[in-house]
Amino acid sequence: MNLRIPVDKSLRRFELSGFFNSPLLASKLLLFLSVCLYENFALAHFMRPIESDMDPPVDPMGGFVAEDIFQFFLTHEISRAVRYRHFFSVCLVGVNSGSGGLRSQGTEFLRTMSKALREKLRTTDTIGLLQHGFGIILLNVADESALRVADRVISHLRQVVMPRDSRADINHTVSVGGACFPRDGQTEAALLTHASQCLDAARRRGGNRVVYHPNEL
């Protein structure tokens, strides 16, 4: 015996129209779509291959993203922090050596360093390869907590990644410059400028140190 259950099509139309007329449900739908687009955009850039040792656009194996993707994440985090009144920190990690800057060390060195950084960071923190070195976005971290993270990073990199150069009497040193949102800036450019100034100050003082607060410049 086949039983047919009558369906009130007018009720179905009412429920569907009610869904689109509800501001809360509509906002959730827009949020879901924006997250999907955001993830697809990031994934498309993560899957790009390395083009050269000097300027790798992105390296999924090393766990770091290119500069344009890092800036995209930074802009997104600024918007989120403003909306929800959160704070976060940006750190620039630079390597000082007699053989050139960070990018001149080659892809394998960049991967090794990025993996070492990842070992001391959370999965929610973003690592990017920038002009001044590796950039890190530390979510919900500021002041003393940021300093502790930076100190751990320097100690770990010196042990794992920075052996003495056997070809010359040169020690690699690691310097970290930091900036805190919103204290040191409320735009991407302001935060990166402050962190870069702090990184330069750490290098001038011999490296293997962190400069984070404005009064240290």
C-alpha positions as CSV (number, residue, x, y, z in Angstrom):
1,M,0.0,0.0,0.0
2,N,1.4,3.4,-1.0
3,L,0.6,6.2,1.4
4,R,0.8,9.7,0.3
5,I,1.2,12.4,2.9
6,P,-0.2,15.7,1.7
7,V,2.3,18.6,1.7
8,D,1.1,22.1,2.2
9,K,3.1,24.0,-0.5
10,S,1.9,27.3,0.8
11,L,3.5,26.5,4.1
12,R,6.8,25.6,2.4
13,R,6.8,28.9,0.6
14,F,6.1,30.7,3.9
15,E,9.0,29.0,5.6
16,L,11.4,29.8,2.7
17,S,10.3,33.4,2.6
18,G,10.7,33.6,6.4
19,F,14.3,32.4,6.1
20,F,15.3,35.2,3.8
21,N,13.3,37.8,5.7
22,S,15.0,36.9,9.0
23,P,18.0,39.3,9.6
24,L,19.8,36.8,11.9
25,L,19.6,33.8,9.5
26,A,20.5,36.0,6.5
27,S,23.6,37.3,8.4
28,K,24.6,33.7,9.2
29,L,24.3,32.8,5.6
30,L,26.4,35.7,4.5
31,L,29.0,34.8,7.1
32,F,29.1,31.2,5.9
33,L,29.6,32.3,2.3
34,S,32.3,34.8,3.2
35,V,34.2,32.1,5.2
36,C,34.0,29.8,2.2
37,L,35.4,32.4,-0.1
38,Y,38.1,33.4,2.4
39,E,39.3,29.7,2.7
40,N,39.2,29.1,-1.0
41,F,41.3,32.3,-1.6
42,A,43.9,31.2,0.9
43,L,43.9,27.6,-0.3
44,A,44.5,28.7,-3.9
45,H,47.6,30.6,-2.8
46,F,48.9,27.9,-0.5
47,M,48.9,25.4,-3.5
48,R,51.1,27.6,-5.7
49,P,54.6,26.0,-6.3
50,I,57.9,27.6,-5.3
51,E,59.3,29.5,-8.2
52,S,62.8,30.4,-7.0
53,D,65.0,30.3,-3.9
54,M,65.1,34.1,-3.8
55,D,61.4,34.8,-3.9
56,P,59.2,31.8,-3.0
57,P,55.6,32.9,-3.2
58,V,54.4,30.3,-0.7
59,D,55.7,27.0,0.7
60,P,53.1,24.6,2.2
61,M,55.9,22.2,3.1
62,G,57.6,24.9,5.2
63,G,54.4,26.2,6.7
64,F,54.9,29.8,5.7
65,V,52.9,32.0,3.4
66,A,53.9,34.7,0.9
67,E,54.0,38.4,1.8
68,D,50.8,39.3,0.1
69,I,48.9,36.5,1.8
70,F,50.4,37.5,5.2
71,Q,49.2,41.1,4.6
72,F,45.8,39.7,3.8
73,F,45.7,37.8,7.0
74,L,47.0,40.8,8.9
75,T,44.3,43.1,7.5
76,H,41.6,40.5,8.3
77,E,42.9,40.2,11.9
78,I,42.9,44.0,12.3
79,S,39.2,44.1,11.2
80,R,38.4,41.3,13.6
81,A,40.2,42.9,16.5
82,V,38.4,46.2,16.0
83,R,35.1,44.5,15.8
84,Y,35.5,42.3,18.9
85,R,37.9,44.6,20.8
86,H,40.7,42.1,20.8
87,F,44.5,42.6,20.8
88,F,47.3,40.8,19.0
89,S,51.0,41.1,18.2
90,V,53.1,41.1,15.1
91,C,56.7,39.9,15.3
92,L,59.4,40.1,12.6
93,V,62.2,37.5,12.9
94,G,65.5,38.3,11.2
95,V,68.7,36.4,10.8
96,N,72.1,38.2,10.9
97,S,75.0,36.5,9.3
98,G,78.1,37.3,7.2
99,S,76.6,35.4,4.2
100,G,73.7,37.7,3.5
101,G,70.1,38.1,4.5
102,L,67.5,35.6,5.2
103,R,66.3,35.1,1.6
104,S,69.9,34.4,0.4
105,Q,70.1,31.3,2.6
106,G,68.0,29.3,0.2
107,T,64.7,27.4,0.2
108,E,65.9,24.5,2.5
109,F,67.1,26.9,5.1
110,L,63.8,28.8,4.9
111,R,61.8,25.6,5.4
112,T,64.0,24.5,8.3
113,M,63.6,27.8,10.0
114,S,59.9,28.0,9.4
115,K,59.3,24.5,10.8
116,A,61.4,25.5,13.9
117,L,59.2,28.5,14.3
118,R,56.1,26.5,14.1
119,E,57.3,24.2,16.8
120,K,57.2,27.1,19.3
121,L,53.9,28.7,18.0
122,R,50.3,27.7,18.1
123,T,48.5,26.4,15.0
124,T,46.4,29.6,15.0
125,D,49.5,31.8,14.6
126,T,50.4,32.8,11.0
127,I,54.0,32.7,9.6
128,G,54.8,34.7,6.5
129,L,58.0,35.4,4.5
130,L,58.4,39.1,4.3
131,Q,61.1,41.5,3.1
132,H,62.6,42.0,6.5
133,G,62.4,38.3,7.5
134,F,59.7,36.0,8.8
135,G,56.6,37.7,10.0
136,I,54.4,36.2,12.7
137,I,50.8,37.1,13.8
138,L,50.3,36.2,17.4
139,L,46.5,36.1,18.2
140,N,45.4,37.5,21.5
141,V,49.0,37.9,22.7
142,A,50.5,41.2,24.0
143,D,53.3,42.6,26.2
144,E,54.9,40.1,28.5
145,S,53.3,37.1,26.8
146,A,54.7,38.3,23.4
147,L,58.1,38.8,24.9
148,R,58.1,35.2,26.3
149,V,57.1,33.8,22.9
150,A,59.9,35.8,21.2
151,D,62.5,34.7,23.7
152,R,61.5,31.0,23.2
153,V,61.7,31.5,19.4
154,I,65.2,33.0,19.6
155,S,66.5,30.2,21.9
156,H,65.0,27.5,19.8
157,L,66.3,28.9,16.5
158,R,69.8,29.3,17.9
159,Q,69.9,25.6,19.0
160,V,68.2,24.0,15.9
161,V,68.8,26.3,12.9
162,M,71.8,28.5,13.7
163,P,75.0,26.4,13.9
164,R,78.4,28.1,13.6
165,D,79.5,28.6,10.0
166,S,82.3,26.1,9.5
167,R,83.8,28.1,6.5
168,A,84.3,31.3,8.6
169,D,84.4,32.4,12.1
170,I,80.8,33.7,11.9
171,N,77.9,33.2,14.3
172,H,74.4,33.5,13.0
173,T,72.3,35.7,15.3
174,V,68.5,36.0,15.5
175,S,66.7,39.3,16.2
176,V,63.0,39.9,16.8
177,G,61.1,43.1,16.6
178,G,57.5,43.3,17.7
179,A,54.4,45.5,17.6
180,C,51.2,45.3,19.5
181,F,47.7,46.2,18.2
182,P,46.3,48.7,19.0
183,R,49.2,50.3,21.1
184,D,51.7,50.5,18.3
185,G,49.4,51.1,15.4
186,Q,45.9,50.4,14.1
187,T,46.8,49.8,10.4
188,E,48.8,47.2,8.7
189,A,51.4,49.7,7.6
190,A,51.8,51.2,11.1
191,L,52.2,47.8,12.8
192,L,54.8,46.5,10.3
193,T,56.7,49.8,10.4
194,H,56.9,49.7,14.2
195,A,58.0,46.0,14.1
196,S,60.6,46.8,11.5
197,Q,62.0,49.6,13.6
198,C,62.2,47.3,16.6
199,L,63.9,44.6,14.5
200,D,66.6,47.2,13.3
201,A,67.1,48.2,17.0
202,A,67.6,44.6,18.0
203,R,70.2,44.1,15.2
204,R,72.1,47.3,16.2
205,R,72.4,45.9,19.7
206,G,74.2,42.8,18.5
207,G,71.3,40.4,17.8
208,N,69.9,37.5,19.8
209,R,67.5,39.8,21.5
210,V,63.9,41.1,21.3
211,V,62.9,44.7,21.0
212,Y,59.1,45.2,21.5
213,H,58.2,48.3,23.5
214,P,58.3,51.8,21.9
215,N,60.5,53.1,24.8
216,E,63.2,50.6,23.7
217,L,63.7,52.4,20.3
